[in-house]
Amino acid sequence: IRGTAAEGVEGQPIELTDERVSRMAKGFYKWLEKFCDEEGIDLCILSQVNYSDGVNGKIEWLMANTKVPNKNIYIVKTGKAKAKFANKTSLLIDDFGKNIETFVLAGGVGIKFESPGQCRQELLNIIG
């Protein structure tokens, strides 16, 4: 996400480049994988990609940067379609509020991703 600023050290803005976002995502996935493994939680990836070329790129990135097996990666064409996976034992972490709302209305639990730290804390609060 080029040109977007976030707070860095001492409140100074930092540029969120594609590389920085990718590193943040990798770090969060590593923490999430370890957490789910320790808690006996089956981690799945549910991602929205609306064009066929993007599906291959998304799966390649996930395979290269996470340990989530292919059988636990689900790709949907719209964010609304994520609600089909909602149930009382499913939790969706998503950066788009509408996806969270739809998922929760369908019976799942949702966390709106704003930062790795915020998401970790909310997840720990929910799991208890």
N, C-alpha and C positions, 0 to 999 in steps of 0.2 A: 504494500500500500504506500506508494511513493507520495511524499509531500505531506503526509499526515503526521502531526506532532503528538507526542505523549510526554508525560512528565518523567524526567530523568533524575539524575543526582541533584539534590537541593532544589527541586522544582524546575530545573532547566529543561526546556523542550528538547526532545531527541527526534530525529527523523526515523520513521518506521519504513525501512526499505523492504523490498521483497525478501532479501537475504535475512534481515533481522527478524521479520515475521516468521520465516521458515525455521530459524533457530529457536524462537520462542515456542513454536508449535511442536518441534521435536522434543524440547525439554518437557513440555507439558505432557505429551504422549508418553514419554519415558516414566514420568512420575505416575501418571494414570495407570499405565500397564503394571507397574510395581504394586501400587495400591490395590488394584483389582485382584492381582495374583495373591497378595497377602490376605485379602478379605474373602477369597473364594468367589469373586464376582466374574461372570462371563462378560468380557468386554467385546462389544461390537461397534463397528463404525457404520453410521447411517448418514450418507452424504447426498446432497442434491447437486446434480450436474445435468444441465438441460441440452447438451449436444453430444453426439456420439464420440467425437474425437476427445472430448474432455473426460469421458469415462476412463479411457485407457490411461491418460495422463494422471488422473486421480488415483487409480489403482496402483500404477507404477510408483507414485510418490509414497503412498501408504505402505507398499511392500518394502520400499527402500528405507523408510524412516520409522516404521513401527514393527512390532512383532505380532500384530493382529493377523490371524490366519485368514486366507481368502474366504473361507466359509462364513466368517463373521463380518464381512464387508458387504454392505447393502447400498446400492446406488438407486436413487429415485429421480424422476424428472422434475418434480416440483417440491417445494418446501411443504406444501399441504399434504403431500403423499406420505410424509413422515408420520402423520397421525395414524396411519394404518398399522404401525408397529407399537402403538401405545397400549399399555395395560398397567395394572396396579404394581407390577414389579419392574417396569421399565423406566429409565431416566434418560432424558435427552439433554445434552449440553449443546447449545446452539447460540450463534451470535446474532440471530435475527429473531426479534421479539414475537413476530406473528407466528413463526414456527413453534415457538414455545407455547403460545396461547392455544393454538390448534391441538398440539400434542396433549396439553393438560386437559382441555375440554374432552378429548377422546379417552381420558382415563389414565394417562401417564403422569410422570413427575418431570419438571423441567427446570433447568438452570440457564439463565441468559449469560453467555460468556462475554465478559468485558475485559478480563485480564487473567493470566494464569493463577495469580495469588487469590483473587476474588473467587474464582471458580473452585479452586482447591478448598477454600474455607467453607463455601456453601455446600460442597459435596460432603465434607467432613461433618457439617452440621446436620445434614439430611441422614447420612448413614449412621451417625451418632457414635 
